Amino acid sequence: MGIRLLSLVPHAKQILKMQSSFTKNQLDVPKGHVAVYVGEIQRKRFVVPISYLNHPSFQKLLGHAEEEFGFHHPQGGLTIPCREDAFVDLTSRLQVS
């Protein structure tokens, strides 16, 4: 599974490049950050530091996204299929680290 997650990182960069051309809303993402859409049914947009992509807990979420969506993300940006409160909990712990 670790090798599979590592294979996602180069593709994540590709997705990030593509997402900026999808919507005008993406223009407000600061340098060094990425917009992600989180939620199981209704999705909410979050802007997180790119450094989160390297964290093992965040990579686990990326693995779930890969399993569910492959590299086709319906929102036009990186979509993570998890509960919003679980995502907020994870990112708040990453901010402390």
ZAMARGU-4260 file (C-alpha; in steps of 0.2 Angstrom, whole numbers, plus 5000, padded with zeros to 4 digits):
<rodrens>
0) 5000/5000/5000 | 5014/5012/5003 | 5021/5010/4986 | 5003/5013/4979 | 5002/5029/4989
5) 5019/5035/4983 | 5013/5032/4965 | 4999/5045/4968 | 5010/5059/4973 | 5016/5062/4955
10) 4998/5061/4949 | 4993/5073/4962 | 5004/5086/4955 | 4996/5083/4938 | 4979/5085/4945
15) 4984/5101/4954 | 4990/5109/4938 | 4974/5104/4929 | 4962/5110/4943 | 4968/5128/4941
20) 4961/5128/4923 | 4944/5121/4928 | 4936/5136/4938 | 4939/5154/4941 | 4936/5150/4960
25) 4953/5141/4960 | 4962/5158/4957 | 4961/5162/4976 | 4972/5148/4981 | 4988/5155/4989
30) 5005/5149/4983 | 5010/5133/4992 | 4992/5128/4995 | 4979/5117/4986 | 4960/5117/4986
35) 4952/5100/4990 | 4933/5096/4991 | 4928/5086/5006 | 4912/5077/5010 | 4903/5061/5007
40) 4887/5068/4999 | 4888/5087/5000 | 4906/5093/4997 | 4914/5108/5005 | 4930/5117/4998
45) 4945/5118/5009 | 4962/5126/5005 | 4977/5117/5014 | 4996/5118/5013 | 5004/5107/5000
50) 5015/5100/5014 | 5000/5090/5020 | 5001/5079/5004 | 5017/5071/5012 | 5009/5067/5029
55) 5005/5048/5031 | 4988/5052/5037 | 4984/5064/5023 | 4991/5051/5011 | 4979/5038/5018
60) 4964/5050/5013 | 4972/5052/4995 | 4972/5033/4994 | 4953/5033/4998 | 4951/5046/4984
65) 4961/5036/4972 | 4950/5021/4975 | 4934/5030/4974 | 4937/5042/4960 | 4954/5036/4951
70) 4960/5052/4943 | 4943/5059/4938 | 4937/5071/4951 | 4919/5077/4949 | 4922/5094/4957
75) 4936/5098/4945 | 4948/5098/4960 | 4955/5085/4972 | 4940/5077/4980 | 4942/5067/4996
80) 4928/5056/5001 | 4927/5057/5020 | 4916/5066/5033 | 4919/5084/5034 | 4922/5083/5053
85) 4935/5069/5051 | 4944/5080/5039 | 4944/5095/5050 | 4950/5085/5065 | 4964/5078/5054
90) 4970/5095/5047 | 4969/5103/5065 | 4981/5089/5071 | 4993/5092/5056 | 4993/5111/5060
95) 5000/5107/5078 | 5013/5095/5072
</rodrens>
